[in-house]
Amino acid sequence: MKRQNFTIETTDGKRIRLLVLRPARQNGPLPGILWLHGGGYTMGGPYMVYVSRGKTLASKFGAVVAAPAYRRAGEAPYPAALEDCYAALRYLYDHAEELGVRRDQIIVGGESAGGGLTAALCLYARDKKEVPIVFQIPLYPMLDCLDTPSSRDNHALIWNTVRNHRGWARYLGDLYGTENVPGYASPARAEDYRGLPPAYTYVTDGEPFYAETLTYVRRLNEAGVPARADVYHGNVHAFDNFLFWTKRAREARKKLCDVYADALSRDFRL
């Protein structure tokens, strides 16, 4: 795949980098995948797309994948990251012809905090009614600023209760610990999931985000949105990357490809 870098302007006048990967030889428009990196809202960058499932899907099935350098919590708390991601979504949509993207096949996905931003962006885009998102892939997403049965007293590898509290505190700023956290900031706090795009995700049963991932899928289904999650045994967050050689990591990557291929075969009309 070939790489391109763009500088885009956000709604509040900031300028951020957008990394775009495209097939070296592209004939006609392809699905566009906006992939949002993880890092607890405080770390990471668009370079992580190279080891992401977004790049896996783009390489295997043909797609244009865009990864924004959204502002991390240390630079600016909520809503900066969401605004940056929305600016990237708008750029992908508005410049579809230039980028070789189908406007009717825009997918949003991400891992961990990027999965949380995926859900938040889907809520935000639904309400803005400017850019249609046809599918969401929030992998083991960081959705809930409140403790859940699996994020409370969790001492798992990679991510745990202490790191989770720290990440949310930095991201939410003055909102942290209040009753005023909006669904755009912590998607688990949103009250209405109707009209969101279909979703697929996976998670391990011993990591902090296990409960909120399954709750998100259940609430999507209750709102009439097709959604499913596959659960793998283990307590390593982001196991598909950190334990990439294991059987369950290989199974998770294959299942995602199978789900995506099925959705693609039906033009994402689920």
LOKE-750634 format. One record per atom (N, C-alpha, C): residue in one letter; z, x, y. Coordinates in steps of 0.2 Angstrom, whole numbers, plus 5000, padded with zeros to 4 digits. Each point is the difference from the previous one (the first is absolute). Layout:
<rs>
AZXY ...
</rs>
This chain:
<rs>
M500050044994 M500049965006 M500050045006 K499749985006 K500050045006 K500549975004 R500350045005 R500549995004 R499849995007 Q500249955004 Q499950005007 Q500749985004 N500150035006 N500649995004 N499849965006 F500349955002 F499949965006 F500750005004 T499949995006 T500649995004 T499949925003 I500649974999 I499949935002 I500649985004 E499949955004 E500549985005 E500449944998 T500750005000 T500449944998 T500049955006 T500449954998 T500049945005 T500550025006 D500450054999 D500450025005 D499850075003 G499350014999 G499750065004 G500150064997 K500450014994 K500050064997 K499450024996 R499950064998 R499450034997 R500350034993 I499749984995 I500250024993 I499350024996 R500150044995 R499550034996 R499949954994 L499449994998 L499849964994 L499550044996 L500350024994 L499650044995 L499649954996 V499450014999 V499549954996 V499750054995 L500049974994 L499750034994 L499449954998 R499450034999 R499449964998 R499650044995 P499749964995 P499650034995 P499550055003 A499950054997 A499550055003 A499349975000 R499849964995 R499449965001 R500249934999 Q499849965006 Q500249935000 Q499449965002 N499849954996 N499549965000 N500249935002 G500049985006 G500349935002 G500750005001 P500249945003 P500750005002 P500549994993 L500650025001 L500550004994 L500649975003 P500549984995 P500649985002 P500450055004 G500449985005 G500450045004 G500750004998 I500350064999 I500750004998 I500450035005 L500549975003 L500450035005 L500650024996 W500250064999 W500550034996 W500650035005 L500649974999 L500550025004 L500550044996 H500250065003 H500450054996 H500749985000 G500450034995 G500749994999 G500450055004 G500650004999 G500550055003 G500649975003 G500149944998 G500649975003 G500049985007 Y499449995003 Y499949995007 Y500150065005 T500350054997 T500250065003 T499650074999 M499650004994 M499750064998 M499349984998 G499650054998 G499450004997 G499450005006 G499449994997 G499450005005 G499449984996 P499449995004 P499449974996 P499750054995 Y500250065000 Y499850054995 Y500249984993 M500549965000 M500349974993 M499549964997 V499549985003 V499549954997 V499650044995 Y500050075000 Y499650034995 Y500450004993 V500649984999 V500349994994 V500249934999 S499749955004 S500249935000 S499649964995 R500249944998 R499649964996 R499449975005 G500150005006 G499449985004 G499450054999 K500150065000 K499550054998 K499749994993 T500549984995 T499849994993 T499549945000 L500249955003 L499549945000 L499350025004 A500150035005 A499450025004 A499550044996 S500350054996 S499650054996 S499749964994 K500449964997 K499849974994 K499549945001 F500149965005 F499649945001 F499550015006 G500150045004 G499650015006 G500349965006 A500350035005 A500349965006 A500150055005 V500149985006 V500150045006 V500849995001 V500350065000 V500849995000 V500250045007 A500449965004 A500250025006 A500850015000 A500250065003 A500850015000 A500250025007 P500449965003 P500250015007 P500650055000 A500050045006 A500650045001 A500549965004 Y500349944997 Y500449965004 Y500650045002 R500349975006 R500650045003 R500649984995 R500350064998 R500649994996 R500649995004 A500649984997 A500649975004 A500350055004 G499950074999 G500350055004 G499650005007 E499449985000 E499650005006 E500149945004 A500049944996 A500149945003 A500249954995 P500549965001 P500249954995 P499549945000 Y500249954996 Y499649945000 Y500049975007 P499449975002 P499449994996 P499450055000 A500250065002 A499450055001 A499650014993 A500350004995 A499650024993 A499549944999 L500349945001 L499649944998 L499449995005 E500250015007 E499450005005 E499550054998 D500250064998 D499550054998 D499649984994 C500349974995 C499649984994 C499649945002 Y500249965004 Y499549955002 Y499450025004 A500150055005 A499550035003 A499550034995 A500350034995 A499550034995 A499649954996 L500449944999 L499649954996 L499549975005 R500149995006 R499549985005 R499450055000 Y500250065000 Y499450055001 Y499650004994 L500349994994 L499649994994 L499649945000 Y500249955003 Y499649945000 Y499550005005 D500250025006 D499550005006 D499550054999 H500150064996 H499550054999 H499750004993 A500049944997 A499849994993 A499350034999 E499649985004 E499350034999 E499950075001 E500450035005 E500050075000 E500350044994 L500549974998 L500450034994 L499749984993 G499549955000 G499749984994 G500549964996 V500449955003 V500549964997 V499749935001 R500249964994 R499949935000 R500649965004 R499849975005 R500649965004 R500349954995 D499749974995 D500349954996 D500350034994 Q500150075000 Q500350034994 Q500550065003 I500549985004 I500550045003 I500650004996 I500350054997 I500650004996 I500550045003 V500649995000 V500550045003 V500550014994 G500250075000 G500550024995 G500450065002 G500550024996 G500450055002 G500650014995 E500350065000 E500650014996 E500650005004 S500649974997 S500650015003 S500149975007 A500150045005 A500049975007 A499349985001 G499550034998 G499349985001 G499949934997 G500449994994 G499949934997 G500449955004 G500550025003 G500449955005 G499549995006 L499750055003 L499549995005 L499449964998 T499850004994 T499549964997 T500249935001 A500649984998 A500249935000 A500149985007 A500350045004 A500149985007 A499349995004 L499550054998 L499349995003 L499749944998 C500149984994 C499749944998 C500349945003 L500650005001 L500349945004 L499750005007 Y500050065003 Y499850015007 Y499349985001 A499550024996 A499349995000 A499949924999 R500449974995 R499949934999 R500249965006 D500550025004 D500249965006 D499550025006 K499750065000 K499650025006 K499349964999 K499849994993 K499449974999 K499450045003 E500050064999 E499450045003 E499750044994 V500350024995 V499750044995 V500249974993 P499649984996 P500149974993 P500250064996 I500549994996 I500250054995 I499949964993 V499750034995 V499849964994 V500550024994 F500350065001 F500550024994 F500550055003 Q500649994997 Q500550055002 Q500350044994 I500150065001 I500350044994 I500650045003 P500649965000 P500650045003 P500450034994 L499950064998 L500350034994 L500750025002 Y500449984995 Y500850015001 Y500250005007 P499949945003 P500050005008 P500850005002 M500050035006 M500750005004 M500049945004 L500349944998 L499949945003 L500649975004 D500650024997 D500649965002 D500550055003 C500249985007 C500450045003 C500849994998 L500149954996 L500649984998 L500150034992 D500650014998 D500150024993 D499849954995 T499650024995 T499949954994 T500450024994 P499949964995 P500450034994 P499850064997 S499450025001 S499750074998 S500150055005 S500049995007 S500150055005 S500750025001 R500449954998 R500850015002 R500250054995 D500450055002 D500350054995 D499550034996 N499450025002 N499550034996 N500050075001 H500050044994 H500150075001 H499450034996 A499449975000 A499450024997 A499750065003 L499550034997 L499750065002 L499549985006 I499850055004 I499549995005 I500349965006 W500249934998 W500249965006 W500649964997 N500549995004 N500749974998 N500349965006 T500649974999 T500349965005 T500150045007 V500250065000 V500250045006 V499350015004 R499550024996 R499450015004 R499649945002 N500149944997 N499849945002 N500349985006 H500750005000 H500349985006 H499850045006 R499950074999 R499850045006 R499349995002 G499649984995 G499349995002 G499949935004 W500449954998 W500049945004 W500350015007 A500550035000 A500450015006 A499550035006 R499750064997 R499550035005 R499449965002 Y499849964995 Y499449965002 Y500249945004 L500549974999 L500249945003 L500350015007 G500350065001 G500350015006 G500649955002 D500049985006 D500549955002 D500049944996 L499549984996 L500049944996 L500450014993 Y500150064999 Y500450014993 Y500749975000 G500149974995 G500749974999 G500149935004 T499449985003 T500149945004 T499749944995 E500049945003 E499749944997 E499449995003 N499750045004 N499449995003 N499450044998 V500050024994 V499550044997 V499449954998 P499450015004 P499449964998 P499750024994 G499649954997 G499650014994 G499550055001 Y499850015006 Y499550065001 Y500350074999 A500650005001 A500450064999 A500250014993 S500349954997 S500350004993 S499749944997 P499450014996 P499749944998 P500449954995 A500550034997 A500449964996 A500449945004 R500050025007 R500449955004 R499549955003 A499350004998 A499649955003 A500149934996 E499949955003 E500249934997 E499449974997 D499350025002 D499449964998 D499550054997 Y499950004994 Y499550044997 Y499349974999 R500049945002 R499349964999 R499450035003 G499550004997 G499450035003 G499950075000 L500450044996 L500050075000 L499550024994 P499750065000 P499550014995 P500350014993 P499649994995 P500350024993 P500250075000 A500550014995 A500450065000 A500050034993 Y500050064999 Y500250034994 Y500450065001 T500550024996 T500550055001 T500350024993 Y500350065000 Y500450024994 Y500650045003 V500550004996 V500750035001 V500450024994 T500450055001 T500550014994 T500649965000 D500349994995 D500649955000 D500750035002 G500050075001 G500650035002 G500050035007 E499549995004 E499950035006 E500349955006 P500150025006 P500349955005 P499649945001 F499350015000 F499649945003 F499849954994 Y500350014994 Y499849964995 Y500149925002 A500649985002 A500249935001 A499549985006 E500050035005 E499649975006 E499250004998 T499850044996 T499350004998 T499949934996 L500449994995 L499949944996 L500249945004 T500450005005 T500249945004 T499349995005 Y499750055002 Y499449995004 Y499549974996 V499950024994 V499549974996 V500149924998 R500749994999 R500249934998 R499949965006 R500250025006 R499949965006 R499349995002 L499550054999 L499349995001 L499849944995 N500150014994 N499849954995 N500349935002 E500649995003 E500349945002 E499649975006 A499750055004 A499649985006 A499349984998 G499850014994 G499349984998 G499650065000 V500350065001 V499550065000 V500050044993 P499550014997 P499950044994 P500350075001 A500550014995 A500350075001 A500350014993 R500150074998 R500350024994 R500250075001 A500550014996 A500350075000 A500150024992 D499850074999 D500250034994 D500650045000 V500450004996 V500750035000 V500050064994 Y500250065002 Y500050054996 Y500750034999 H500250024995 H500750034999 H500150075003 G500550005004 G500250075003 G500349995006 N500350065003 N500349995006 N499850055006 V499350024999 V499750055005 V499649965004 H500250005007 H499549975005 H499450045000 A499449965001 A499450035000 A499850044994 F500249974995 F499950034993 F499350024999 D499549965002 D499350014999 D499850075003 N500350025005 N499850065003 N500550064998 F500749995000 F500450054998 F500150014993 L499849964995 L500050004993 L499349994998 F499550025003 F499349984999 F499750014993 W500350054997 W499850024993 W500349954994 T500449965002 T500449964995 T499549944998 K500249974994 K499649954997 K500149945005 R500649985002 R500049945005 R499750015006 A499950065003 A499650015006 A499349994999 R499850034994 R499349994998 R499849924999 E500549974997 E499949934999 E500049965007 A500450025004 A500049965007 A499450015004 R499750074999 R499450015004 R499449964997 K500050004993 K499549964997 K500049935001 K500649975000 K500149935001 K499849985007 L500150045005 L499849995007 L499250005000 C499750054997 C499350005000 C499749934996 D500349984995 D499849944997 D500149945004 V500549995004 V500149955004 V499550005006 Y499950065003 Y499550015005 Y499349984998 A499850034994 A499449984997 A499949934999 D500549964998 D499949934999 D499949975006 A500450015005 A500049975007 A499350025003 L499850064999 L499350025003 L499549964997 S500049994994 S499549964996 S499949935003 R500549985003 R500049935002 R500050005008 D499850055003 D500050015007 D500649985003 F500650024997 F500749985002 F500149935001 R499649964997 R500249925001 R500449994994 L500750005001 L500549994994 L500249935001 
</rs>
